[in-house]
Amino acid sequence: MMAQDLREFSDLTGFRSEPFTGTSGAVDPAFETHGTTVLCLRFDKGVLSLADRRATAGNLIMYDQAEKILALDDSTVVAISGAFARSIEVCRFLKHSFKYYRRTVLQEMSLEGKLTEISRALAGNAPMAMQGIGLFLPIVAAYDKKKNEFGVYFFDGAGARFQNGSYACAGSGSERIRGVFEYISRIKGRFETRPLADVLGDGLQMLDIAADLDSATGGFSKTLPVTRVLDAEGNREIPDAELQKAADTVLNWQSL
C-alpha cells in the first residue's frame, strides 16, 4: 500500500498518526530515559536483531532489563534506540495500526504501507525531537511475503527511510562499531550469505565492543541481550541456552 492509499484509508476510518505531533508538558531531557545499542544483521535465512538491555537517564543507569526489540506483527520487527518511553508508545500505536488495518480491510498491510506508517510516526514526532525530547531512531527488520525478500531499514529523526542489504545499527554505542560491520563483511563475507550461528557470534562481539567503549551501552556478563530472529516462519527469540553459549564464547575470548 502506498502513501496515497494510506491517506485514503485514514480518511475513511479516522485512523491517523497525528497523536504523535506534540507534547502535553515540558520534560527535562536530562531525566528522559534512553536506550542503546541496537543492531540488525542479515543471515542466510532471515534477519537477526540484537540489543543491550541498559536504559539510562543522563549519567544514571535507570534499568538493566529494558526490552528494546518488539515484534509489530509476524513479519515486522523493530529495534528501538533513543527516548525509551516515546519509542514504546509509538511502537504500540503502530502495532495496533497494523492489526486494525488487517481486521478492517481483511488483508495484511503491504510492506511499503508499514514502512510509510513508521515514517509518518517519526515525522509527527519531529516537533518534540526539535525540543530536545522524545527523539528515537528505530531499525526495522521486515519480510516481504509477496516477494519472498528480507530487508533491513533505518530512519532519521524526520522520518526519512533508508535500506541496507546487510546490516544497520543505532544508538550511542553504534558510533563505536560502524566500521566493524564492513570489516567483518570483507573478512568473512556478507552477512546474508552466512548461517545464523556465525552471524550471532559477530553481533555479540559488536555489542561487547560497544559496551566497552560507550557507557550508555550495557554488557551481557550479568544479563543476556535481547534477541529476535525473523525468517519465513515468523519471528522468535533465540533460546536462552543457545544464547548463553554464544555469549560465553565472546566473553571468554581473552582466556583462549
C-alpha positions in Angstrom: 0.0 0.0 0.0 1.4 3.4 -1.0 1.2 6.7 0.9 -1.8 7.8 -1.2 -3.7 4.6 -0.2 -2.8 5.1 3.4 -4.2 8.7 3.3 -7.5 7.4 1.8 -7.7 4.7 4.4 -7.2 7.2 7.1 -9.9 9.5 5.7 -12.3 6.5 5.6 -11.6 5.2 9.1 -10.4 8.2 11.0 -7.4 6.3 11.9 -4.3 8.6 11.8 -0.9 9.1 13.1 -1.5 12.7 14.3 -1.4 11.8 18.0 2.4 12.0 17.8 2.7 15.7 16.9 3.1 17.3 20.2 3.8 17.1 23.9 1.5 17.7 26.8 4.1 19.3 29.0 7.7 20.2 29.4 10.1 17.4 30.1 13.7 18.0 31.2 15.8 16.0 28.7 18.3 15.2 31.5 15.6 13.0 33.1 14.4 11.3 30.0 15.2 7.6 29.8 17.2 6.4 26.8 18.2 3.0 25.5 21.1 1.9 23.3 22.6 -0.1 21.4 20.6 -1.9 18.8 21.6 -3.7 15.6 20.1 -5.8 12.8 22.1 -8.3 10.8 21.0 -10.3 7.8 21.8 -14.0 7.7 21.2 -16.6 5.0 17.6 -17.3 6.0 16.4 -14.0 7.6 17.3 -11.2 9.9 18.8 -11.2 13.4 18.1 -8.3 15.7 20.1 -7.7 18.9 20.1 -5.1 21.7 21.7 -4.5 25.0 19.3 -4.1 28.0 20.6 -0.9 29.6 18.3 2.2 29.9 19.9 5.5 31.0 18.9 8.9 32.1 21.8 11.3 31.8 24.7 9.7 33.7 22.4 7.4 35.6 21.7 3.7 34.8 17.9 3.5 35.3 17.3 -0.1 34.3 19.1 -3.2 33.1 16.2 -5.2 31.8 14.9 -3.0 29.0 13.1 -4.7 26.1 14.3 -2.8 23.0 13.2 -5.2 20.3 9.5 -5.5 19.6 7.5 -7.5 17.0 4.9 -5.3 15.3 3.5 -8.4 13.6 4.7 -11.8 12.4 6.8 -10.3 9.6 8.0 -6.9 11.1 10.4 -6.5 13.9 11.6 -3.1 15.2 14.6 -2.4 17.4 14.5 1.0 19.2 17.1 3.4 20.4 16.8 6.8 22.0 13.8 8.1 24.1 12.6 4.9 25.6 9.1 5.9 26.7 8.3 7.6 23.4 9.5 4.8 21.3 7.4 2.2 23.2 4.4 4.5 22.8 4.9 4.8 19.1 5.5 1.0 18.6 2.3 0.2 20.5 0.4 2.6 18.2 2.0 1.0 15.1 1.2 -2.5 16.3 -2.4 -1.6 16.8 -2.4 0.3 13.4 -1.3 -2.9 11.5 -3.8 -5.1 13.4 -6.6 -2.6 12.8 -5.9 -2.4 9.1 -5.8 -6.2 8.9 -9.2 -6.6 10.6 -10.8 -3.7 8.7 -9.6 -4.4 5.1 -9.3 -8.2 5.7 -5.7 -8.4 4.4 -2.3 -7.6 5.7 -0.9 -4.1 5.1 1.9 -4.2 2.5 5.5 -3.7 3.5 5.5 -0.3 1.8 2.5 0.7 3.8 4.0 -0.4 7.1 7.3 1.5 6.4 5.3 4.6 5.3 3.4 4.5 8.6 6.6 4.2 10.6 8.0 7.3 8.6 4.8 9.2 9.3 5.0 8.5 13.1 8.6 9.7 13.1 7.7 12.8 11.1 4.9 13.5 13.5 7.3 13.2 16.4 9.7 15.7 14.9 8.4 18.8 16.9 9.2 17.0 20.1 12.6 15.9 18.9 13.4 19.5 17.9 12.7 20.5 21.6 15.4 18.0 22.6 13.0 15.4 24.0 11.4 12.3 22.6 14.0 11.6 19.9 14.2 8.0 19.0 15.6 6.1 16.0 14.2 2.7 15.0 15.7 -0.1 12.9 13.2 -2.3 11.1 13.7 -5.9 10.1 11.0 -6.9 7.6 9.9 -9.9 5.5 8.0 -9.2 2.3 5.9 -12.3 1.8 4.9 -11.4 -1.7 8.4 -11.0 -3.0 9.9 -13.5 -0.5 12.6 -11.0 0.4 14.1 -9.7 3.7 15.1 -6.1 4.3 16.8 -4.0 6.9 15.6 -0.4 7.1 16.7 2.5 9.2 15.4 6.1 9.6 16.4 9.6 10.6 14.6 11.7 13.1 12.4 13.3 10.4 11.2 10.0 9.1 13.4 9.6 6.0 13.8 5.9 5.2 17.0 4.1 4.1 17.7 0.5 3.3 20.8 -1.6 3.8 21.0 -5.1 2.3 23.2 -6.5 5.1 23.0 -4.6 8.4 22.0 -1.5 10.4 22.8 -0.1 13.8 21.5 2.8 16.0 22.2 4.3 19.4 25.2 5.9 21.0 27.2 2.7 21.0 26.6 2.3 17.3 29.1 5.1 16.5 31.9 3.0 18.0 31.2 -0.1 15.9 30.1 1.2 12.5 33.4 0.3 10.8 33.4 -3.2 12.3 30.4 -4.2 10.2 32.3 -3.5 7.0 35.5 -5.1 8.3 33.6 -8.4 9.1 31.9 -8.4 5.7 35.2 -8.1 3.9 36.9 -10.7 6.0 34.1 -13.3 6.4 31.8 -12.5 3.6 28.5 -10.6 3.5 26.2 -11.3 6.5 23.3 -12.5 4.3 25.5 -15.4 2.9 26.3 -16.9 6.3 24.4 -19.0 8.9 22.6 -17.7 11.9 25.1 -19.1 14.5 28.0 -17.4 12.8 26.2 -14.0 12.5 25.0 -14.2 16.1 28.6 -14.5 17.3 29.6 -11.4 15.3 26.6 -9.5 16.6 27.5 -10.3 20.2 31.1 -9.3 19.5 30.0 -5.9 18.4 27.7 -5.4 21.3 30.6 -6.3 23.6 32.8 -3.8 21.9 30.1 -1.1 22.1 29.7 -1.8 25.9 33.4 -1.4 26.4 33.6 2.0 24.5 30.2 3.5 25.4 29.0 4.0 29.0 25.3 4.0 27.9 25.5 0.5 26.4 25.3 -2.4 28.9 27.3 -5.5 28.6 26.0 -9.1 28.9 28.2 -10.6 31.6 25.2 -10.5 34.0 22.1 -10.2 31.8 21.8 -11.7 28.3 21.0 -9.2 25.5 17.6 -9.1 23.7 17.4 -11.1 20.5 14.8 -11.8 17.9 15.1 -13.8 14.7 12.9 -13.1 11.7 12.6 -15.7 9.0 10.0 -17.1 6.6 8.3 -18.9 9.5 7.7 -15.7 11.6 9.8 -14.2 14.5 11.1 -15.7 17.7 13.6 -15.2 20.4 16.8 -17.2 20.5 16.5 -19.8 23.3 18.5 -18.7 26.5 20.7 -21.8 26.5 21.8 -21.2 22.9 22.3 -17.5 23.5 24.2 -18.1 26.7 26.6 -20.5 24.9 27.3 -17.9 22.2 27.7 -15.2 24.8 30.2 -17.3 26.8 32.3 -17.8 23.7 32.5 -14.0 23.3 33.2 -13.2 26.9 35.9 -15.8 27.3 37.9 -14.8 24.2 40.7 -13.3 26.4 41.3 -16.7 28.0 41.7 -18.5 24.7 
